[in-house]
Amino acid sequence: MGSTNDPELDAVMAALRAADPDGARFARTLRRTYDQIYDGRNTGRFRTEQLKKTEKTHFGSLVEINLQREFSFEDGIDLDYRIAGADVDCKWSQDDGGWMLPPEAIGQICLLVTGSDGKSAWSAGLIRAIESLLSPSSNRDDKKKLSAAGKTAIQWIWREMALPENVLLHIDPAIQKAIMVDLDGPRRGQKRMDELFRRVPNRIIGRGVVATVAQQDDYMKRVRDNGGSRQKLKPEGIVVFADYLGHRELALSLGLPPIGDGDSISARLIQIEGPSDRAVQLGEAWYRLCAEGEEPTRPAPDLPAAKGSKRT
């Protein structure tokens, strides 16, 4: 993004880009905020349509708070943050372009954030909220939206970036139901976790999804060895990688998606004769991902011990 005619706005943009060059920290913060508002561990919810109106209203406040915690922004003098010496107001809208700007933000720099869990996408940009870029009408709180010209004037820092996927939103409803309900009725937490990793292989399972499916305090326990899905699914030829460095490296070598902090991913492995592209050595044997229709080697090989491993 080139320089604008607003040095203060340019300085804020440069500071945000320097703090988060690829937007990964922003994306992780928004993912945590969605998971926080769903509170899936206690409610089993995982979509915005399940939220109450008051919760949807509160979401913007959580975005503001969580971004400040992530980036250690100073408190603003009159607005939310102080970034690069400038006061900045943070505004969230689930609807792209729907930001409501209060009277105190007029003439000031606004950080505009929007996202969609359903589309797994988010954006963030800056604007100087001058009157000529605002709609002439306001709501009963005197807040105004951007005009068409105002939306065009947004200086995007990150546009249509990938939000870490909430996998429960993007699987077949029949699979979704099978994870949560058995023929005999609702499954217990461990059985739900096992079914999730059994039915949704080769895809990142975020911490929030684990919490929603397990619905217990120590929900990550349901993933690990010692009675968790990694142990339970081994006889079926399924491995469950976690976010430990050794697991991350193995998963990448197999061609699986990058594992982020708190993520897990399951896979079916088949033993092959020797080294090959997208294959890994576990113990004395080599393995690759099963192709569609192939049966995995049973039991699955042991993964490197997670104890003592370092996370990146």
C-alpha positions in Angstrom: 0.0 0.0 0.0 1.5 3.3 -1.0 1.6 6.5 1.1 -1.5 8.6 1.6 -1.8 12.3 2.2 -2.2 11.5 5.9 1.2 11.0 7.6 -0.4 10.0 10.9 -2.5 7.3 9.2 0.6 6.1 7.3 2.5 5.8 10.6 -0.3 3.7 12.1 -0.4 1.5 9.1 3.4 1.0 9.1 3.3 0.1 12.8 0.5 -2.5 12.3 2.3 -4.1 9.3 5.6 -4.2 11.3 3.8 -5.9 14.2 2.0 -8.5 12.0 3.5 -8.6 8.5 1.3 -11.5 7.2 -1.7 -10.9 9.4 -1.3 -14.2 11.3 -1.6 -12.6 14.7 -4.7 -10.8 13.7 -6.2 -14.0 12.3 -5.4 -16.0 15.4 -6.9 -13.3 17.6 -10.2 -13.2 15.7 -10.3 -17.0 15.8 -9.9 -16.9 19.6 -12.6 -14.2 19.8 -15.1 -16.3 17.8 -14.4 -19.3 20.0 -14.7 -17.2 23.2 -18.1 -15.8 22.3 -19.4 -19.3 21.2 -18.2 -20.8 24.5 -18.5 -24.2 22.9 -17.0 -26.0 25.9 -20.1 -25.0 27.9 -22.8 -24.5 25.2 -21.9 -26.7 22.3 -22.4 -23.7 19.9 -20.1 -23.1 16.9 -21.9 -20.7 14.6 -22.9 -17.0 14.8 -26.5 -17.8 14.2 -26.6 -19.5 17.6 -25.6 -16.3 19.4 -28.1 -14.1 21.2 -28.5 -10.5 20.1 -26.7 -9.2 23.1 -23.7 -11.5 22.4 -23.5 -10.3 18.9 -23.4 -6.8 20.1 -20.7 -7.7 22.6 -18.5 -9.3 19.9 -17.1 -5.9 18.8 -16.0 -5.2 22.4 -14.2 -8.5 22.6 -12.4 -7.9 19.3 -11.2 -4.5 20.6 -10.1 -6.0 24.0 -8.4 -9.1 22.5 -6.5 -7.1 19.8 -5.2 -4.8 22.6 -4.0 -7.8 24.6 -2.4 -9.5 21.6 -0.5 -6.4 20.4 -0.1 -4.5 23.7 -1.5 -1.3 22.3 -1.4 1.6 24.7 -4.8 3.0 25.8 -5.9 5.9 23.7 -6.4 9.4 25.1 -9.9 9.7 23.8 -10.3 6.5 21.7 -9.5 2.8 22.1 -5.8 2.7 21.3 -2.7 4.8 20.9 -0.6 3.5 18.0 2.5 5.2 16.6 1.5 8.3 18.7 -2.0 8.5 17.2 -5.4 7.9 18.8 -7.2 5.0 17.0 -10.8 3.8 17.4 -11.3 0.1 16.8 -14.6 -0.8 15.1 -15.9 -4.3 14.2 -18.7 -5.2 11.8 -19.8 -8.7 10.8 -21.1 -7.1 7.7 -18.4 -5.7 5.4 -19.0 -2.0 5.3 -21.4 -1.9 8.2 -19.2 -0.1 10.8 -21.0 2.4 13.0 -18.8 5.4 13.9 -19.6 7.4 17.0 -19.3 11.2 17.2 -16.0 11.0 19.1 -14.4 9.2 16.1 -15.2 11.8 13.6 -12.0 13.3 12.2 -10.0 10.5 13.9 -8.3 7.4 12.6 -10.4 4.2 12.7 -9.2 0.6 12.5 -12.0 -1.1 10.7 -12.2 -4.9 11.2 -14.7 -7.4 9.6 -14.9 -11.1 9.2 -17.0 -14.1 8.5 -16.6 -17.5 10.3 -18.7 -19.1 7.6 -16.5 -17.8 4.8 -13.3 -18.3 6.9 -12.2 -14.8 5.9 -11.4 -11.4 7.5 -10.2 -8.0 6.6 -8.8 -4.9 8.4 -8.1 -1.4 7.2 -7.7 2.2 8.3 -9.6 5.3 7.5 -9.7 8.9 8.6 -13.4 9.3 9.4 -14.0 12.8 8.0 -17.5 14.1 7.5 -17.3 14.0 3.7 -16.8 10.2 3.8 -19.8 9.5 6.1 -23.5 9.0 5.4 -25.6 12.2 6.1 -28.0 10.2 8.4 -27.2 8.8 11.8 -28.8 6.4 14.2 -30.3 7.4 17.6 -26.8 7.2 19.2 -25.6 9.7 16.6 -23.4 7.0 15.0 -22.9 7.1 11.2 -21.9 4.6 8.5 -19.4 5.2 5.8 -20.8 6.5 2.5 -19.9 4.8 -0.8 -17.0 7.2 -1.1 -15.9 6.3 2.4 -15.8 2.6 1.7 -13.7 3.3 -1.3 -11.3 5.4 0.8 -10.5 2.6 3.2 -6.8 1.9 3.2 -6.7 -1.9 3.5 -3.9 -3.4 5.6 -5.2 -7.0 5.1 -8.0 -7.8 2.7 -9.9 -11.1 2.4 -7.4 -13.0 4.5 -7.8 -16.6 5.6 -9.4 -17.0 9.1 -8.4 -20.3 10.8 -11.2 -22.7 9.9 -14.0 -23.7 12.2 -14.2 -27.1 10.7 -17.6 -27.8 12.2 -19.1 -25.2 9.9 -17.7 -26.8 6.8 -18.4 -30.5 7.1 -21.5 -32.4 5.8 -24.4 -32.0 8.3 -24.7 -35.8 8.3 -21.1 -36.1 9.5 -21.7 -33.3 12.0 -24.6 -35.2 13.4 -22.8 -38.5 13.5 -20.0 -36.9 15.5 -22.4 -35.7 18.1 -25.1 -38.5 18.1 -24.9 -42.3 18.0 -27.7 -44.6 17.0 -28.4 -45.1 20.7 -28.4 -41.3 21.5 -26.0 -38.5 22.3 -22.3 -39.6 22.5 -20.1 -38.9 25.4 -17.2 -36.5 25.1 -14.4 -39.0 24.3 -16.6 -40.9 21.8 -17.4 -37.5 20.1 -13.7 -36.7 19.8 -12.9 -40.1 18.4 -15.6 -39.8 15.8 -14.4 -36.3 14.9 -10.9 -37.5 14.1 -12.2 -40.6 12.5 -14.6 -38.8 10.1 -12.6 -35.6 9.4 -9.0 -36.6 8.6 -6.3 -34.4 7.0 -8.0 -31.2 8.2 -6.9 -28.9 10.9 -8.9 -29.2 14.1 -8.6 -26.1 16.1 -8.6 -25.9 19.9 -12.1 -24.2 19.8 -13.5 -27.2 17.9 -12.0 -29.6 20.3 -13.6 -27.7 23.2 -17.0 -27.7 21.5 -16.9 -31.4 20.8 -15.4 -32.6 24.1 -17.4 -30.2 26.3 -15.3 -30.6 29.4 -12.8 -28.5 31.4 -9.6 -30.3 30.3 -10.8 -30.8 26.8 -7.3 -31.3 25.3 -7.0 -34.4 27.4 -9.4 -36.0 24.9 -6.9 -35.6 22.1 -3.8 -37.0 23.8 -2.4 -40.4 24.7 -3.5 -42.0 28.0 -7.0 -42.6 27.0 -7.4 -39.8 24.4 -8.1 -40.1 20.7 -4.5 -40.7 19.8 -4.5 -43.9 21.8 -8.1 -44.9 21.0 -7.7 -44.6 17.2 -4.3 -46.2 16.8 -5.8 -49.7 16.4 -7.7 -48.4 13.4 -4.6 -47.1 11.7 -5.2 -43.4 12.5 -2.6 -41.1 14.0 -3.4 -37.8 15.6 -0.8 -35.1 15.4 -0.6 -32.2 17.9 1.2 -28.9 17.8 4.5 -30.2 19.1 7.5 -29.4 16.9 8.1 -33.1 16.0 4.5 -33.6 15.0 4.4 -30.4 13.0 7.4 -31.5 11.0 6.1 -34.9 10.3 2.7 -33.6 9.2 4.3 -31.1 6.8 6.5 -33.9 5.3 3.3 -35.9 4.6 1.8 -33.0 2.8 -0.7 -32.1 5.5 -1.7 -28.5 6.3 0.6 -26.5 8.7 -0.3 -27.2 12.4 -0.7 -24.0 14.4 -0.7 -23.5 18.2 -3.4 -25.6 19.8 -4.2 -27.4 16.5 -4.6 -31.1 15.9 -4.9 -33.2 12.7 -5.7 -36.8 12.1 -4.5 -39.0 9.2 -4.6 -42.6 8.0 -1.1 -43.9 7.2 0.0 -46.8 5.0 3.4 -48.5 5.2 5.6 -48.4 2.1 8.8 -50.1 1.1 11.2 -47.2 1.6 11.8 -43.4 1.3 9.5 -41.5 -1.0 8.1 -38.1 -1.6 5.7 -37.1 1.1 6.6 -40.0 3.3 8.0 -40.2 6.8 10.0 -42.7 8.8 8.4 -43.8 12.0 10.4 -46.5 13.9 12.0 -48.8 11.3 9.3 -48.3 8.6 8.2 -45.6 6.1 4.7 -44.3 5.8 2.6 -42.0 3.6 -1.0 -40.9 3.7 -3.6 -43.3 2.5 -5.1 -42.5 -0.9 -8.8 -42.7 -1.2 -10.0 -46.3 -1.0 -6.8 -47.5 0.6 -6.9 -49.2 3.9 -4.4 -48.0 6.5 -1.7 -50.1 8.2 -3.1 -51.3 11.5 -2.2 -50.5 14.1 -0.9 -47.0 13.3 2.8 -46.4 14.1 3.8 -44.6 17.3 4.4 -40.8 16.9 7.4 -39.2 18.6 6.8 -38.7 22.3 5.2 -35.2 22.9 6.8 -35.0 26.4 9.7 -32.6 26.3 9.1 -31.5 22.8 9.3 -27.8 22.0 6.5 -25.9 20.3 7.5 -23.4 17.7 
